[in-house]
Amino acid sequence: LEPRRQRRLSRERDPIEAKIDLHGYGRFQAQDALTAFLHGAQARGYRSVLVVTGQGRRGGTGVIRASVHEWLQAPALRGVVSGFASAARHHGGDGALYVTIRRG
């Protein structure tokens, strides 16, 4: 994600058009839910979404948080995701990501 775009999202100058919270999902359910959510966001013409992964238990990196970067770069989402970056603290910090969507 370009630094300028990340700044605009963190300062709420560009809207976050949708959000998915993956807390409580198992690894495979989270991947399926994220894929469906992002395809739906693209179909609706959204450009920026927030993906909340959580930070993991007891200061560790959670399974979903550790996997989401890989999922966002996978072939199934290459035509959907144009970029992503960690969210600002008020949007979830390290436990959330800004994701920009390609035009459909």
C-alpha positions in Angstrom: 0.0 0.0 0.0 1.4 3.4 -0.9 2.4 5.5 2.1 0.2 8.4 1.1 -2.9 6.1 0.8 -2.1 4.6 4.2 -1.9 8.0 5.7 -5.2 9.1 4.2 -6.9 6.0 5.6 -5.4 6.4 9.0 -6.4 10.0 9.2 -9.9 9.1 7.9 -9.6 11.3 4.8 -10.4 8.3 2.7 -13.3 6.3 3.9 -13.1 2.7 5.0 -16.1 1.3 3.2 -16.5 -2.1 4.9 -15.0 -4.1 7.8 -14.6 -7.7 8.6 -13.6 -9.0 12.1 -12.0 -12.4 12.0 -12.0 -12.9 15.8 -13.3 -16.3 16.8 -12.9 -17.9 13.4 -10.8 -21.0 12.8 -7.9 -20.7 10.3 -9.8 -22.2 7.4 -13.1 -20.5 8.2 -11.3 -17.2 8.4 -9.6 -17.7 5.0 -12.9 -18.5 3.4 -14.7 -15.6 5.0 -12.0 -13.2 4.0 -11.9 -14.4 0.4 -15.7 -14.1 0.1 -15.7 -10.6 1.9 -13.1 -9.2 -0.5 -14.7 -10.6 -3.6 -18.0 -9.0 -2.4 -16.3 -5.7 -1.7 -14.9 -5.6 -5.2 -18.3 -6.4 -6.7 -19.8 -3.5 -4.7 -17.2 -1.2 -6.0 -15.5 -0.6 -2.7 -11.9 0.7 -2.7 -10.8 0.5 0.9 -11.7 -2.0 3.6 -10.5 -2.9 7.1 -9.6 -6.5 8.1 -9.4 -7.1 11.8 -7.4 -10.1 12.7 -6.7 -9.5 16.4 -3.2 -9.6 17.9 -3.1 -13.1 19.2 -3.2 -14.5 22.7 -0.7 -13.5 25.4 1.3 -11.2 23.3 2.1 -13.8 20.6 1.1 -13.6 17.0 -2.2 -15.3 16.4 -2.7 -17.9 13.7 -5.0 -15.7 11.6 -2.8 -12.6 12.0 0.3 -14.7 10.9 -1.6 -16.1 7.9 -3.5 -13.1 6.5 -0.5 -11.6 4.6 -0.1 -14.9 2.8 -3.8 -15.1 2.0 -3.9 -11.5 0.6 -1.0 -12.3 -1.8 -2.5 -15.7 -2.9 -3.5 -16.3 -6.5 -7.2 -16.4 -5.5 -7.0 -12.7 -4.4 -4.4 -11.3 -6.8 -7.1 -9.8 -9.0 -8.9 -8.3 -6.0 -6.3 -6.9 -3.7 -4.1 -4.0 -4.9 -2.3 -3.5 -1.5 -2.4 -3.7 2.2 -0.7 -2.3 5.3 -1.0 -2.3 9.1 -3.8 -0.1 10.4 -3.4 2.9 12.6 -3.8 2.4 16.4 -7.3 3.8 16.5 -8.3 1.2 13.8 -6.8 -1.7 15.5 -3.0 -1.2 15.1 -1.1 -4.4 14.5 -4.3 -6.4 14.9 -5.8 -4.9 11.7 -5.0 -4.1 8.1 -6.1 -1.6 5.6 -6.7 -3.4 2.3 -7.2 -1.6 -1.0 -9.3 -3.2 -3.7 -8.7 -3.3 -7.4 -11.5 -2.0 -9.6 -13.7 -4.9 -10.8 
